[in-house]
């Protein structure tokens, strides 16, 4: 049987608390914010001006960089 969204969320929080403890779970959740604004509208402001070649070039540049963004310390 499929789980409800509520059951999945509860199971996720339980797993975080079990793995990280309450304090670090709170710190982890605070790190991720839903953000503000209208992403769909805002992305057109920068994406509509790019060509496919521009996007491909940026992807190549990113793949050559160290992009391990999760090595930072969450305070």
C-alpha positions as CSV (number, residue, x, y, z in Angstrom):
1,X,0.0,0.0,0.0
2,X,1.2,3.5,-0.8
3,X,2.2,5.8,2.0
4,X,0.5,9.1,2.5
5,X,2.5,12.3,2.1
6,X,2.2,12.8,5.9
7,X,3.5,9.3,6.6
8,X,6.5,9.9,4.3
9,X,7.3,13.2,6.0
10,X,7.0,11.7,9.5
11,X,9.3,8.8,8.5
12,X,11.8,11.2,7.0
13,X,11.9,13.3,10.2
14,X,12.2,10.2,12.3
15,X,15.1,9.0,10.2
16,X,16.8,12.4,10.6
17,X,16.3,12.5,14.4
18,X,17.6,8.9,14.7
19,X,20.6,9.6,12.6
20,X,21.5,13.2,13.6
21,X,19.8,13.7,16.9
22,X,17.3,16.5,17.6
23,X,19.6,19.4,17.7
24,X,21.4,18.6,14.4
25,X,18.1,17.7,12.8
26,X,16.8,21.2,13.5
27,X,20.1,22.7,12.2
28,X,19.8,20.6,9.0
29,X,16.1,21.6,8.4
30,X,17.0,25.3,9.0
31,X,19.6,25.1,6.4
32,X,17.0,24.4,3.7
33,X,14.5,27.2,3.2
34,X,11.7,27.2,0.7
35,X,12.9,30.6,-0.6
36,X,10.8,33.5,-1.8
37,X,9.6,34.8,-5.1
38,X,8.4,33.2,-8.3
39,X,11.1,31.0,-9.7
40,X,9.4,30.3,-12.9
41,X,9.0,34.0,-13.7
42,X,12.5,34.9,-12.4
43,X,14.3,32.2,-14.4
44,X,12.9,33.7,-17.7
45,X,14.8,36.9,-16.8
46,X,18.1,35.2,-17.2
47,X,17.4,32.0,-19.1
48,X,15.6,33.6,-22.1
49,X,18.8,35.5,-22.8
50,X,21.0,32.4,-23.0
51,X,21.5,30.3,-26.1
52,X,21.9,26.5,-25.9
53,X,25.6,27.0,-26.6
54,X,25.9,29.3,-23.6
55,X,24.2,26.7,-21.3
56,X,26.4,23.9,-22.7
57,X,29.6,25.9,-22.1
58,X,28.6,26.7,-18.5
59,X,27.9,23.0,-17.9
60,X,31.4,22.2,-19.2
61,X,33.0,24.8,-16.9
62,X,31.1,23.5,-13.9
63,X,32.1,19.9,-14.5
64,X,35.8,20.9,-14.4
65,X,35.4,22.7,-11.1
66,X,35.2,21.1,-7.6
67,X,31.5,21.4,-7.0
68,X,31.2,19.4,-3.8
69,X,28.8,22.0,-2.2
70,X,28.1,19.8,0.8
71,X,31.5,20.0,2.4
72,X,30.6,23.2,4.3
73,X,29.9,23.2,8.0
74,X,26.3,23.9,8.9
75,X,26.1,26.3,11.9
